[in-house]
Amino acid sequence: MVVLAEKGVRAEAEAKAKLKASYTKFIDESNPVAKDTAGRELIRSIFGNDSIAEDPVR
Protein backbone atom coordinates (compact mmCIF):
# COMPACT_ATOMS: atom_id res chain seq x y z
CA MET A 1 0.00 0.00 0.00
CA VAL A 2 2.84 2.40 0.84
CA VAL A 3 4.58 1.61 -2.45
CA LEU A 4 1.41 2.49 -4.36
CA ALA A 5 1.13 5.80 -2.51
CA GLU A 6 4.78 6.57 -3.26
CA LYS A 7 4.18 5.90 -6.96
CA GLY A 8 1.21 8.26 -6.91
CA VAL A 9 3.18 11.02 -5.22
CA ARG A 10 6.05 10.54 -7.69
CA ALA A 11 3.69 10.61 -10.69
CA GLU A 12 2.03 13.78 -9.41
CA ALA A 13 5.40 15.48 -8.93
CA GLU A 14 6.50 14.50 -12.44
CA ALA A 15 3.25 15.81 -13.94
CA LYS A 16 3.64 19.09 -12.05
CA ALA A 17 7.24 19.46 -13.27
CA LYS A 18 6.17 18.77 -16.86
CA LEU A 19 3.37 21.34 -16.60
CA LYS A 20 5.74 23.97 -15.20
CA ALA A 21 8.30 23.30 -17.97
CA SER A 22 5.63 23.47 -20.68
CA TYR A 23 4.25 26.72 -19.28
CA THR A 24 7.70 28.31 -19.06
CA LYS A 25 8.53 27.25 -22.61
CA PHE A 26 5.24 28.73 -23.87
CA ILE A 27 5.70 32.04 -22.04
CA ASP A 28 9.35 32.45 -23.05
CA GLU A 29 8.84 31.62 -26.74
CA SER A 30 8.68 34.56 -29.15
CA ASN A 31 8.66 32.80 -32.52
CA PRO A 32 4.97 32.38 -33.53
CA VAL A 33 5.44 28.91 -35.04
CA ALA A 34 7.39 27.64 -32.04
CA LYS A 35 4.89 29.33 -29.67
CA ASP A 36 2.06 27.41 -31.39
CA THR A 37 3.94 24.16 -30.84
CA ALA A 38 4.69 25.10 -27.22
CA GLY A 39 1.02 26.00 -26.71
CA ARG A 40 -0.09 22.62 -27.98
CA GLU A 41 2.41 20.94 -25.65
CA LEU A 42 1.04 23.00 -22.75
CA ILE A 43 -2.54 22.02 -23.56
CA ARG A 44 -1.53 18.35 -23.74
CA SER A 45 0.24 18.58 -20.39
CA ILE A 46 -2.92 20.03 -18.82
CA PHE A 47 -5.62 17.92 -20.48
CA GLY A 48 -3.77 14.83 -21.73
CA ASN A 49 -2.27 13.62 -25.00
CA ASP A 50 -5.59 13.20 -26.82
CA SER A 51 -6.87 16.69 -25.97
CA ILE A 52 -6.06 18.23 -29.36
CA ALA A 53 -7.60 16.73 -32.47
CA GLU A 54 -5.14 16.78 -35.33
CA ASP A 55 -6.27 18.51 -38.51
CA PRO A 56 -6.14 15.92 -41.34
CA VAL A 57 -5.94 18.72 -43.95
CA ARG A 58 -2.58 20.01 -42.71
N, CA and C atoms as a LAMMPS dump frame, in Angstrom:
ITEM: TIMESTEP
0
ITEM: NUMBER OF ATOMS
174
ITEM: BOX BOUNDS ff ff ff
-5.0000000000000000e+02 5.0000000000000000e+02
-5.0000000000000000e+02 5.0000000000000000e+02
-5.0000000000000000e+02 5.0000000000000000e+02
ITEM: ATOMS id mol type element x y z
1 1 1 N 0.827 -1.191 0
2 1 2 C 0 0 0
3 1 3 C 0.873 1.258 0
4 2 1 N 1.939 1.25 0.76
5 2 2 C 2.837 2.4 0.837
6 2 3 C 3.531 2.616 -0.498
7 3 1 N 3.907 1.522 -1.145
8 3 2 C 4.577 1.609 -2.447
9 3 3 C 3.647 2.261 -3.463
10 4 1 N 2.393 1.896 -3.439
11 4 2 C 1.411 2.487 -4.355
12 4 3 C 1.253 3.983 -4.095
13 5 1 N 1.23 4.378 -2.851
14 5 2 C 1.127 5.797 -2.511
15 5 3 C 2.365 6.552 -2.968
16 6 1 N 3.536 5.939 -2.804
17 6 2 C 4.783 6.57 -3.257
18 6 3 C 4.777 6.772 -4.772
19 7 1 N 4.27 5.782 -5.502
20 7 2 C 4.177 5.902 -6.964
21 7 3 C 3.246 7.044 -7.347
22 8 1 N 2.148 7.18 -6.632
23 8 2 C 1.206 8.263 -6.906
24 8 3 C 1.811 9.631 -6.649
25 9 1 N 2.529 9.749 -5.557
26 9 2 C 3.182 11.02 -5.223
27 9 3 C 4.239 11.346 -6.266
28 10 1 N 5.006 10.34 -6.673
29 10 2 C 6.046 10.54 -7.686
30 10 3 C 5.433 10.946 -9.025
31 11 1 N 4.354 10.29 -9.419
32 11 2 C 3.692 10.613 -10.691
33 11 3 C 3.124 12.031 -10.659
34 12 1 N 2.571 12.422 -9.533
35 12 2 C 2.031 13.777 -9.407
36 12 3 C 3.141 14.824 -9.501
37 13 1 N 4.267 14.552 -8.881
38 13 2 C 5.399 15.48 -8.932
39 13 3 C 5.948 15.599 -10.35
40 14 1 N 6.03 14.472 -11.054
41 14 2 C 6.501 14.498 -12.44
42 14 3 C 5.548 15.276 -13.338
43 15 1 N 4.246 15.087 -13.148
44 15 2 C 3.255 15.814 -13.942
45 15 3 C 3.332 17.314 -13.667
46 16 1 N 3.539 17.675 -12.416
47 16 2 C 3.643 19.091 -12.052
48 16 3 C 4.894 19.713 -12.671
49 17 1 N 5.997 18.969 -12.667
50 17 2 C 7.238 19.465 -13.268
51 17 3 C 7.086 19.628 -14.78
52 18 1 N 6.402 18.686 -15.417
53 18 2 C 6.172 18.774 -16.863
54 18 3 C 5.286 19.97 -17.197
55 19 1 N 4.259 20.191 -16.395
56 19 2 C 3.374 21.337 -16.6
57 19 3 C 4.138 22.65 -16.454
58 20 1 N 4.967 22.747 -15.43
59 20 2 C 5.74 23.972 -15.205
60 20 3 C 6.709 24.214 -16.363
61 21 1 N 7.369 23.158 -16.852
62 21 2 C 8.303 23.296 -17.97
63 21 3 C 7.571 23.712 -19.244
64 22 1 N 6.416 23.121 -19.492
65 22 2 C 5.631 23.467 -20.678
66 22 3 C 5.16 24.915 -20.621
67 23 1 N 4.711 25.343 -19.459
68 23 2 C 4.254 26.719 -19.281
69 23 3 C 5.399 27.709 -19.508
70 24 1 N 6.546 27.42 -18.913
71 24 2 C 7.704 28.306 -19.059
72 24 3 C 8.134 28.395 -20.516
73 25 1 N 8.153 27.265 -21.196
74 25 2 C 8.532 27.249 -22.613
75 25 3 C 7.556 28.092 -23.438
76 26 1 N 6.26 27.967 -23.15
77 26 2 C 5.244 28.725 -23.875
78 26 3 C 5.403 30.227 -23.629
79 27 1 N 5.581 30.618 -22.388
80 27 2 C 5.7 32.036 -22.038
81 27 3 C 6.968 32.643 -22.627
82 28 1 N 8.063 31.913 -22.598
83 28 2 C 9.351 32.445 -23.051
84 28 3 C 9.51 32.467 -24.569
85 29 1 N 8.685 31.72 -25.284
86 29 2 C 8.836 31.616 -26.742
87 29 3 C 8.329 32.878 -27.433
88 30 1 N 9.1 33.368 -28.412
89 30 2 C 8.682 34.564 -29.147
90 30 3 C 8.378 34.262 -30.613
91 31 1 N 8.93 33.201 -31.144
92 31 2 C 8.663 32.796 -32.522
93 31 3 C 7.233 32.251 -32.6
94 32 1 N 6.376 32.81 -33.477
95 32 2 C 4.97 32.382 -33.534
96 32 3 C 4.776 30.893 -33.833
97 33 1 N 5.589 30.336 -34.71
98 33 2 C 5.44 28.907 -35.041
99 33 3 C 5.83 28.05 -33.843
100 34 1 N 6.938 28.392 -33.218
101 34 2 C 7.387 27.645 -32.041
102 34 3 C 6.435 27.864 -30.863
103 35 1 N 5.842 29.057 -30.756
104 35 2 C 4.887 29.331 -29.674
105 35 3 C 3.63 28.48 -29.855
106 36 1 N 3.209 28.281 -31.108
107 36 2 C 2.061 27.415 -31.386
108 36 3 C 2.362 25.986 -30.924
109 37 1 N 3.537 25.501 -31.243
110 37 2 C 3.943 24.157 -30.837
111 37 3 C 4.016 24.064 -29.31
112 38 1 N 4.599 25.076 -28.679
113 38 2 C 4.694 25.097 -27.221
114 38 3 C 3.305 25.175 -26.586
115 39 1 N 2.393 25.91 -27.214
116 39 2 C 1.024 25.996 -26.711
117 39 3 C 0.302 24.668 -26.785
118 40 1 N 0.521 23.947 -27.857
119 40 2 C -0.089 22.616 -27.979
120 40 3 C 0.469 21.667 -26.924
121 41 1 N 1.771 21.77 -26.681
122 41 2 C 2.407 20.942 -25.653
123 41 3 C 1.838 21.282 -24.277
124 42 1 N 1.622 22.573 -24.025
125 42 2 C 1.044 23.005 -22.75
126 42 3 C -0.374 22.458 -22.582
127 43 1 N -1.172 22.546 -23.63
128 43 2 C -2.542 22.021 -23.561
129 43 3 C -2.533 20.523 -23.299
130 44 1 N -1.631 19.804 -23.965
131 44 2 C -1.53 18.354 -23.738
132 44 3 C -1.089 18.037 -22.316
133 45 1 N -0.206 18.858 -21.751
134 45 2 C 0.235 18.582 -20.387
135 45 3 C -0.872 18.865 -19.375
136 46 1 N -1.797 19.744 -19.718
137 46 2 C -2.922 20.034 -18.824
138 46 3 C -4.037 19.002 -18.976
139 47 1 N -4.427 18.737 -20.228
140 47 2 C -5.624 17.924 -20.482
141 47 3 C -5.346 16.506 -20.962
142 48 1 N -4.1 16.178 -21.266
143 48 2 C -3.767 14.834 -21.733
144 48 3 C -3.403 14.816 -23.2
145 49 1 N -2.801 13.72 -23.632
146 49 2 C -2.27 13.621 -24.998
147 49 3 C -3.338 13.675 -26.084
148 50 1 N -4.539 13.231 -25.801
149 50 2 C -5.59 13.2 -26.816
150 50 3 C -6.482 14.441 -26.784
151 51 1 N -6.022 15.512 -26.139
152 51 2 C -6.87 16.692 -25.971
153 51 3 C -6.972 17.563 -27.22
154 52 1 N -6.03 17.427 -28.142
155 52 2 C -6.065 18.229 -29.362
156 52 3 C -6.262 17.293 -30.555
157 53 1 N -7.349 17.509 -31.261
158 53 2 C -7.595 16.726 -32.472
159 53 3 C -6.692 17.262 -33.582
160 54 1 N -6.021 16.369 -34.235
161 54 2 C -5.142 16.776 -35.332
162 54 3 C -5.982 17.086 -36.57
163 55 1 N -5.58 18.097 -37.294
164 55 2 C -6.265 18.509 -38.514
165 55 3 C -5.754 17.652 -39.669
166 56 1 N -6.595 16.806 -40.28
167 56 2 C -6.138 15.921 -41.34
168 56 3 C -5.79 16.677 -42.633
169 57 1 N -6.19 17.943 -42.744
170 57 2 C -5.942 18.724 -43.948
171 57 3 C -4.49 19.227 -43.97
172 58 1 N -3.931 19.487 -42.809
173 58 2 C -2.575 20.015 -42.708
174 58 3 C -1.575 19.08 -43.227
